[in-house]
């Protein structure tokens, strides 16, 4: 059980990775002794560029990753790999 007094939150500026329609991303670092967790929320419009989205997401995650950091990625990617569509290939 986490006690709220032990939590410390830090906003992470992800503005340089956000491009309307292709990727919107925000993140918050949560310091909970003995670990650090980064929660990343991501949105991609159904009409956005899949390749750009995946490349930008990878770059953003690379910036956030440290050996002592756990990362949780959540959001709406709007990629349907069940349909054979050239937009889904990267």
C-alpha angles and dihedrals in degrees: 000000000000119000112216092224090067095054122097121183127203124187115227116210107229097162093118090063097049118098116171113252094005102060138346114187138175133171142191128197115220117199110204114165120269095022144029122230125194115202113200122192116197135184130187122184114234087242095049125113108269096201093050090047095052094044093048093046090052091050092049093049090049088057092051100043122102127159090251096047128094114205126206115192119195136160146087113305095173093210117139108197090176091074120069100235127150089222089066094057120093 
